[in-house]
Amino acid sequence: MLKIELNLENLKKCQCPDCHVQADNSCIKQQTILLEEKGHSTDLNGEFVLEADEIPLLYCVKGKSICEDLNFHEECQCVKCLIWKEYDLEARGNEGYFCRYGKATECCEIKEDNEEDQESKLREIRRAYYTPI
């Protein structure tokens, strides 16, 4: 099952701050100021002290942006992101624009009894996706 963590490591990989879709958005700028004012976004245990909606990053993890006036005529940067590549989000059926559509998902529903079987089935699907006919 796809599980991308909301953590500092992934925040550093995130391309959302450089994305033209949200570049001139006042709501995003307000969220960024709030993030900067609160200083470190995690406590000593690595747990986030901000609510997910207050973080203007990692829409692939936390879901779509609360900001409503993003510029979707601009090119999405998701496909350039290290997280996109690391989790092979294209093969999982994701189209990017997570700030608009919400968090990353699997390409299909996999109904297996345990997690190991689910991962095995997903690997099989990926092989079929990448194998030329």
C-alpha positions as CSV (number, residue, x, y, z in Angstrom):
1,M,0.0,0.0,0.0
2,L,1.3,3.4,-0.9
3,K,2.5,5.3,2.2
4,I,4.4,8.6,1.7
5,E,5.3,10.1,5.1
6,L,4.8,13.7,6.1
7,N,8.3,14.3,7.4
8,L,11.2,16.7,7.1
9,E,13.1,14.4,4.7
10,N,10.2,14.5,2.3
11,L,9.6,18.2,2.8
12,K,13.2,18.8,1.6
13,K,12.5,16.8,-1.6
14,C,9.2,18.6,-2.3
15,Q,9.0,20.8,-5.4
16,C,5.8,22.6,-4.4
17,P,7.6,25.8,-3.3
18,D,9.0,26.1,-6.8
19,C,5.8,25.3,-8.6
20,H,4.4,28.0,-10.8
21,V,0.8,26.9,-10.0
22,Q,1.1,28.4,-6.6
23,A,3.9,31.0,-7.1
24,D,1.7,34.2,-7.0
25,N,-1.0,32.9,-4.6
26,S,-1.6,35.1,-1.6
27,C,-3.1,32.2,0.4
28,I,0.1,30.1,-0.1
29,K,2.2,33.1,0.8
30,Q,0.3,33.4,4.1
31,Q,0.8,29.7,4.8
32,T,4.5,30.1,4.1
33,I,4.8,33.1,6.5
34,L,3.0,31.1,9.2
35,L,5.4,28.2,8.7
36,E,8.4,30.6,9.0
37,E,6.9,32.3,12.0
38,K,6.5,29.0,13.8
39,G,10.2,28.3,13.1
40,H,10.8,24.5,13.1
41,S,7.8,22.6,12.0
42,T,8.5,19.6,14.1
43,D,9.1,18.9,17.8
44,L,12.0,17.0,19.3
45,N,10.4,13.7,18.4
46,G,10.0,14.7,14.8
47,E,6.3,15.1,15.1
48,F,4.7,18.0,13.3
49,V,3.4,20.8,15.5
50,L,1.5,22.4,12.6
51,E,-1.7,21.0,11.2
52,A,-1.2,19.5,7.8
53,D,-3.4,22.2,6.2
54,E,-1.0,24.8,7.5
55,I,1.9,23.4,5.6
56,P,2.0,24.7,1.9
57,L,3.9,21.6,0.8
58,L,3.6,17.8,0.1
59,Y,0.1,17.8,-1.4
60,C,0.9,14.2,-2.6
61,V,0.9,13.2,1.1
62,K,-1.7,15.4,2.8
63,G,-4.2,16.1,0.1
64,K,-5.2,19.1,-1.9
65,S,-4.5,22.7,-1.0
66,I,-6.9,24.7,1.1
67,C,-6.1,27.6,-1.1
68,E,-8.8,27.9,-3.8
69,D,-7.3,30.4,-6.3
70,L,-4.2,28.4,-7.6
71,N,-3.2,29.0,-11.2
72,F,-3.8,25.6,-12.9
73,H,-3.0,27.1,-16.3
74,E,0.7,26.9,-15.2
75,E,2.7,23.7,-15.6
76,C,2.7,21.3,-12.7
77,Q,6.1,20.5,-11.2
78,C,5.2,17.2,-9.6
79,V,6.9,15.1,-12.3
80,K,10.2,16.7,-11.5
81,C,10.0,15.9,-7.8
82,L,12.2,13.3,-6.2
83,I,9.2,11.9,-4.3
84,W,7.4,11.4,-7.7
85,K,10.4,9.4,-8.9
86,E,11.1,7.5,-5.6
87,Y,7.5,6.3,-5.2
88,D,7.0,5.8,-9.0
89,L,3.8,7.8,-8.9
90,E,3.3,7.8,-12.6
91,A,3.1,4.0,-12.7
92,R,0.7,4.2,-9.8
93,G,-1.7,6.2,-12.0
94,N,-1.1,9.7,-10.5
95,E,-1.3,12.7,-12.8
96,G,0.4,15.3,-10.6
97,Y,-1.4,18.5,-9.6
98,F,-1.8,17.1,-6.1
99,C,-2.5,20.6,-4.8
100,R,-5.7,20.4,-6.9
101,Y,-6.7,16.7,-6.9
102,G,-5.4,15.5,-3.5
103,K,-2.9,13.0,-2.3
104,A,-1.1,10.3,-4.3
105,T,-3.0,7.0,-4.7
106,E,-2.5,3.5,-6.1
107,C,-3.2,2.9,-9.7
108,C,-5.9,0.4,-8.9
109,E,-7.6,-1.3,-5.9
110,I,-5.6,-4.3,-4.8
111,K,-7.7,-6.7,-2.7
112,E,-5.2,-9.0,-1.0
113,D,-5.3,-10.4,2.5
114,N,-2.0,-9.1,3.7
115,E,0.4,-6.3,3.0
116,E,3.1,-8.6,1.5
117,D,0.6,-10.0,-1.0
118,Q,-0.5,-6.4,-1.9
119,E,3.1,-5.3,-2.5
120,S,3.7,-8.5,-4.6
121,K,0.6,-7.7,-6.7
122,L,1.6,-4.1,-7.1
123,R,5.1,-5.2,-8.4
124,E,3.4,-7.5,-10.9
125,I,1.2,-4.6,-12.1
126,R,4.3,-2.4,-12.5
127,R,6.1,-5.1,-14.5
128,A,3.2,-5.4,-16.8
129,Y,3.0,-1.6,-17.1
130,Y,6.7,-1.2,-18.1
131,T,7.0,-4.4,-20.3
132,P,6.6,-3.6,-24.0
133,I,4.1,-5.7,-25.8
